[in-house]
């Protein structure tokens, strides 16, 4: 961060650091009574009279952050008037801005607590190096070496690796319809699924070179407990885990549904239909954009002033006969829902046949074959009416002429 300032600023500016000079230190000793404390790092950013300082605690591999240690560092930061404590580990919290470790809230009155996963750090480095660019060639080389190191399997910077120890128990309880909201396995799996959605956003954003975030409602962003309650209800009542991914410049959010009873995962997106033309013409407008989509993609046409599902058919059938989505030509098609399903992996850890990889692969496929080709309909601009040319009037025999009154000589 101190050498590649563009990278350091991208990581720390959202935490409150100014765009200034970076100073970074490792294992700085602090005396606290009868013992010394050695935080993993210390960062100081200065610009003019403004200074932002933070302690850093790092965990690698499967090591998790400990509340007792973090609370000691928070006390230390408050004593020395530091602004924040930044933690970095492989833990991915279920929601951005939520710390994966619960600490005493009283210790956060004067010191901010921030967390970044190694997946986030790697994604930020890749986007800065490959998409935003680094002005200095030597700094660009250093950042690429950091990326090379973080991507090495022995670096300790791991991707989202498993669904936790309760995954198999919960999955079996869903299939037998014996799962209850009070089961101890529910909170852990719900949190890990939201963490998986966040990891999928980081992973796809790294490939596309843009920031992708989970699609959450305003209430869910304001109160994470609402999201947890809704997901718990969906899991216990319908056996489904649902989430959304918000990708910039696309027609809408991609919704992901894992149906544990049917062992199937589905990705779908909605798009508004054109406001003009016949109903079959509107269907053809969509089909032309789905030339790369597989034939078993499901298309549903939703009509105006109608509740419940609309007419639905596979894309292979709609390509041959667009009228299958037109139940009543008098009812206007207002939107389409495009969905693609795949078998759900069951294994708890990453690898072939795992739940995590089946979700990630479906998102990649659905984006590549469907989402990136969709464009919203826009009405053509109004055209000027061409002025009609008026015909020249014919000469009348009574019109005046310079030859009037002239007498021909004989």
C-alpha positions in Angstrom: 0.0 0.0 0.0 2.8 2.4 0.7 4.6 1.8 -2.6 1.6 1.4 -4.9 -0.4 4.4 -3.8 -3.3 3.9 -6.2 -3.9 0.4 -4.7 -3.5 1.7 -1.1 -6.0 4.5 -1.7 -8.5 2.2 -3.2 -8.4 0.0 -0.1 -8.3 2.7 2.5 -10.3 5.6 1.2 -13.7 3.9 1.9 -12.5 3.5 5.5 -11.9 7.3 5.9 -8.3 7.7 5.0 -7.3 10.8 3.1 -5.5 10.8 -0.3 -2.1 11.5 1.2 1.3 10.0 2.0 1.2 6.3 3.2 3.4 5.0 6.0 3.2 1.3 6.8 4.9 -0.7 9.7 4.8 -4.3 10.9 4.7 -5.7 14.4 5.0 -2.3 16.2 5.5 -3.0 20.0 3.1 -1.3 22.5 3.5 -1.4 26.3 0.3 -2.2 28.1 1.0 -2.5 31.8 3.0 -5.6 32.4 3.2 -6.9 28.9 3.8 -5.9 25.3 1.3 -6.2 22.4 2.5 -6.6 18.8 -0.3 -5.9 16.3 0.5 -7.2 12.8 0.6 -3.8 11.3 0.2 -0.1 11.6 -0.9 2.3 8.8 -0.6 6.1 8.9 -1.9 8.3 6.0 -1.2 12.0 6.2 -2.3 14.9 4.0 -1.6 18.4 5.3 -2.8 18.6 8.9 -5.1 15.6 8.5 -3.8 12.2 9.7 -5.6 8.8 9.7 -4.1 6.0 11.6 -5.1 2.3 11.9 -3.9 -0.9 13.5 -3.9 -4.0 11.4 -4.6 -7.6 12.5 -4.1 -10.4 9.9 -5.1 -14.1 9.8 -4.4 -16.6 7.0 -5.6 -20.0 6.1 -8.5 -21.3 8.3 -7.5 -19.2 11.3 -10.3 -17.0 12.5 -10.3 -13.7 14.3 -10.7 -13.8 18.1 -12.9 -11.3 19.9 -10.6 -11.1 22.9 -7.6 -10.1 20.8 -9.6 -7.6 18.8 -11.0 -6.0 21.9 -7.4 -5.6 23.3 -6.4 -3.9 20.1 -9.4 -1.6 20.2 -8.5 -0.5 23.7 -4.9 0.1 22.5 -6.2 2.1 19.5 -8.4 4.2 21.8 -5.6 4.9 24.2 -3.3 6.1 21.4 -6.1 8.0 19.6 -6.0 5.8 16.5 -8.9 6.1 14.1 -9.5 2.4 13.3 -8.7 -1.3 13.6 -8.5 -3.1 10.2 -8.7 -6.9 10.2 -7.9 -9.1 7.2 -8.7 -12.8 7.0 -10.3 -15.4 4.8 -13.6 -14.9 6.6 -16.3 -13.3 4.4 -19.1 -11.7 6.4 -22.6 -12.2 5.2 -23.0 -8.5 4.4 -20.6 -5.7 3.4 -19.9 -3.5 6.4 -20.7 -6.2 8.9 -17.7 -7.6 10.9 -17.4 -11.4 11.1 -16.4 -11.2 14.8 -18.7 -9.9 17.5 -17.0 -7.6 19.9 -18.2 -5.4 22.8 -20.0 -2.5 21.2 -18.8 -0.1 23.9 -15.3 -0.4 22.5 -16.4 1.0 19.2 -17.4 4.4 20.5 -14.2 6.1 19.5 -12.5 3.6 17.2 -13.9 2.1 14.0 -13.6 -1.6 13.3 -13.3 -2.6 9.6 -12.8 -5.9 7.9 -11.5 -7.0 4.5 -11.3 -10.6 3.3 -8.3 -11.8 1.3 -10.7 -12.4 -1.6 -11.6 -8.7 -1.5 -7.9 -7.6 -1.3 -7.1 -9.9 -4.3 -10.1 -8.6 -6.3 -9.1 -5.0 -5.6 -5.5 -5.7 -6.7 -6.6 -7.4 -9.9 -9.0 -4.6 -10.9 -6.4 -2.0 -10.2 -3.7 -3.7 -12.1 -5.6 -5.1 -15.1 -8.6 -2.7 -15.5 -7.9 0.7 -13.9 -4.1 0.7 -14.5 -1.0 1.8 -12.6 0.8 4.9 -13.8 4.3 3.8 -12.8 5.6 0.6 -14.5 7.7 -0.5 -11.5 4.7 -0.1 -9.2 2.6 -2.1 -11.7 5.2 -4.9 -11.5 5.1 -4.9 -7.7 1.3 -5.1 -7.7 1.4 -8.0 -10.2 3.8 -9.8 -7.8 1.4 -9.3 -5.0 -1.4 -10.8 -7.1 0.9 -13.8 -8.1 1.6 -14.3 -4.4 -2.0 -14.2 -3.2 -3.1 -16.6 -5.9 -0.6 -19.2 -4.9 -2.3 -22.1 -3.0 0.3 -21.8 -0.2 0.0 -18.1 0.4 -2.8 -18.6 3.1 -5.1 -16.3 1.2 -8.0 -18.7 0.5 -11.2 -18.3 -1.5 -14.6 -19.2 0.0 -14.0 -22.9 0.5 -16.9 -24.7 2.2 -20.5 -24.4 3.5 -19.6 -25.3 7.0 -20.0 -28.3 9.3 -23.9 -28.0 9.4 -24.4 -28.1 5.6 -25.1 -31.9 5.3 -27.3 -32.0 8.3 -29.4 -29.1 7.1 -29.7 -30.3 3.6 -31.0 -33.7 4.8 -33.5 -32.0 7.1 -34.8 -29.9 4.2 -35.4 -32.9 2.1 -37.3 -34.7 4.8 -39.2 -31.4 5.6 -38.1 -31.6 9.3 -36.1 -28.4 9.4 -37.2 -25.8 12.0 -36.2 -22.2 12.3 -34.8 -22.9 15.7 -32.4 -25.6 14.5 -28.8 -24.6 15.3 -27.7 -25.3 11.8 -29.9 -22.6 10.2 -28.0 -19.4 11.2 -24.6 -20.8 10.2 -25.8 -22.0 6.7 -27.8 -18.8 6.1 -24.7 -16.6 6.9 -22.5 -18.8 4.7 -24.9 -18.6 1.8 -24.8 -14.8 2.0 -21.0 -15.0 2.2 -21.1 -17.1 -0.9 -23.1 -14.5 -2.8 -20.6 -11.8 -1.7 -17.7 -14.1 -2.9 -19.5 -14.6 -6.2 -19.7 -10.9 -6.6 -16.0 -10.4 -6.0 -15.1 -13.3 -8.3 -17.2 -12.1 -11.2 -16.2 -8.5 -10.7 -12.6 -9.5 -10.9 -13.3 -11.0 -14.3 -15.4 -8.1 -15.6 -13.2 -5.3 -14.1 -16.1 -3.6 -12.3 -17.6 -3.6 -8.8 -20.4 -6.0 -8.3 -22.5 -6.1 -5.1 -25.2 -8.2 -3.7 -28.7 -7.0 -4.6 -30.3 -6.0 -1.3 -33.4 -3.9 -0.5 -33.0 -0.6 1.3 -34.4 -2.2 4.5 -32.0 -5.1 4.2 -29.0 -2.7 3.9 -30.2 -0.7 6.9 -30.9 -3.7 9.1 -29.0 -7.0 8.2 -31.3 -8.9 10.5 -34.2 -8.4 8.1 -32.2 -10.2 5.4 -31.4 -13.0 7.8 -35.0 -13.4 8.9 -36.3 -13.5 5.3 -33.7 -16.1 4.2 -34.4 -18.2 7.3 -38.2 -18.1 6.5 -37.5 -19.1 2.8 -35.2 -21.9 3.9 -37.6 -23.4 6.5 -40.8 -23.0 4.6 -39.8 -23.6 1.0 -36.4 -25.2 1.3 -34.9 -22.5 -0.8 -31.9 -20.2 -0.4 -32.2 -17.0 -2.5 -29.9 -14.1 -3.3 -29.3 -11.5 -6.0 -26.2 -10.0 -7.8 -26.3 -6.4 -9.0 -24.0 -5.9 -12.1 -23.5 -2.4 -13.4 -24.9 -1.5 -16.9 -27.1 -4.6 -17.1 -30.9 -4.7 -17.5 -31.4 -5.8 -13.9 -30.2 -7.9 -11.0 -29.4 -11.6 -11.5 -31.4 -13.6 -9.0 -30.1 -16.9 -7.7 -32.3 -19.6 -6.1 -31.0 -22.9 -4.6 -33.8 -25.3 -4.2 -32.6 -27.9 -1.7 -35.7 -30.1 -2.1 -35.4 -30.3 -5.9 -31.5 -30.3 -5.8 -31.6 -27.6 -8.5 -30.2 -24.1 -8.7 -31.7 -21.4 -11.0 -30.6 -18.0 -12.2 -33.1 -15.6 -13.6 -33.3 -12.0 -14.8 -36.3 -9.8 -15.8 -36.4 -7.3 -18.7 -39.2 -4.9 -19.7 -40.8 -5.6 -23.1 -41.1 -3.0 -25.8 -44.1 -0.7 -25.5 -45.0 -0.7 -29.2 -45.7 -3.4 -31.8 -47.7 -6.5 -31.8 -47.3 -9.1 -29.0 -45.4 -11.6 -31.2 -43.1 -8.8 -32.4 -42.2 -8.1 -28.8 -41.3 -11.8 -28.3 -39.2 -11.7 -31.4 -37.4 -8.7 -30.1 -36.3 -10.7 -27.1 -35.5 -13.9 -29.0 -33.0 -12.0 -31.3 -31.0 -11.0 -28.2 -30.8 -14.6 -27.0 -29.1 -16.2 -30.0 -26.3 -17.5 -27.8 -28.5 -18.8 -25.0 -29.1 -22.6 -24.7 -32.4 -24.0 -26.0 -33.5 -25.1 -22.5 -33.5 -21.5 -21.2 -37.0 -20.8 -19.9 -38.9 -17.7 -21.1 -41.9 -16.3 -19.3 -44.1 -13.5 -20.6 -45.9 -11.4 -18.0 -48.9 -9.3 -19.2 -50.2 -6.0 -17.9 -52.8 -6.0 -15.0 -52.4 -9.7 -14.4 -51.4 -11.6 -11.2 -49.6 -14.9 -11.0 -47.4 -16.6 -13.6 -47.5 -15.8 -17.3 -47.1 -18.0 -20.3 -43.8 -19.9 -20.2 -41.9 -22.0 -22.7 -38.4 -23.2 -23.5 -36.4 -20.9 -25.8 -36.0 -23.7 -28.4 -39.8 -23.8 -28.8 -40.2 -20.0 -28.8 -37.6 -19.6 -31.6 -39.8 -21.7 -33.8 -43.1 -20.3 -32.8 -43.1 -16.9 -30.9 -46.9 -17.1 -30.6 -46.7 -19.7 -27.8 -46.0 -16.9 -25.4 -49.1 -14.9 -26.6 -52.1 -16.3 -24.8 -54.4 -13.4 -25.6 -53.4 -10.9 -28.4 -55.5 -8.2 -26.7 -53.4 -8.4 -23.5 -50.2 -6.4 -23.6 -46.9 -8.2 -22.7 -45.1 -5.8 -20.3 -42.0 -7.8 -19.3 -40.1 -11.1 -19.7 -38.4 -13.3 -17.1 -35.5 -15.4 -18.4 -34.4 -18.3 -16.3 -31.8 -21.1 -16.6 -31.5 -24.1 -14.2 -28.7 -26.6 -13.5 -28.3 -29.5 -11.1 -27.2 -28.5 -7.6 -24.0 -29.8 -6.2 -24.2 -31.5 -2.8 -20.6 -31.6 -1.5 -19.7 -29.3 1.3 -16.3 -28.2 0.1 -15.0 -26.7 -3.1 -14.4 -29.0 -6.1 -16.3 -31.0 -8.6 -19.9 -31.8 -7.5 -19.8 -29.2 -4.7 -22.6 -26.8 -4.0 -20.3 -23.7 -4.1 -18.9 -24.5 -7.6 -22.4 -25.3 -9.0 -23.6 -21.8 -7.9 -20.4 -20.1 -9.3 -20.5 -22.0 -12.6 -24.2 -21.2 -13.1 -23.7 -17.5 -12.5 -20.7 -17.4 -15.0 -22.7 -19.3 -17.7 -25.9 -17.3 -17.3 -24.0 -14.0 -17.5 -22.0 -15.1 -20.6 -24.9 -16.6 -22.5 -27.8 -14.4 -21.5 -27.2 -11.3 -19.4 -24.3 -9.6 -21.3 -26.3 -9.7 -24.5 -29.5 -8.1 -23.2 -30.3 -4.5 -24.0 -33.2 -2.5 -22.7 -35.8 -1.4 -25.3 -35.9 2.3 -26.1 -38.5 4.1 -28.2 -37.2 5.4 -31.6 -36.9 9.2 -31.6 -39.8 11.1 -33.3 -39.1 12.0 -36.9 -39.7 15.3 -38.6 -42.5 15.4 -41.1 -41.2 16.1 -44.6 -42.6 19.2 -46.1 -44.9 18.6 -49.1 -43.7 20.4 -52.2 -46.5 22.6 -53.7 -47.0 22.4 -57.5 -46.3 25.6 -59.5 -49.6 27.2 -60.7 -50.3 26.9 -64.5 -50.1 30.1 -66.5 -53.5 31.5 -67.2 -54.4 32.8 -70.7 -55.5 36.0 -69.0 -52.2 36.6 -67.3 -50.4 39.9 -68.1 -47.5 39.7 -70.6 -45.0 42.1 -72.0 -46.3 41.2 -75.4 -49.8 42.4 -74.6 -50.9 45.1 -77.2 -48.2 44.3 -79.7 -49.4 44.0 -83.3 -47.7 41.8 -85.6 -46.3 43.5 -88.7 -47.3 42.2 -92.1 
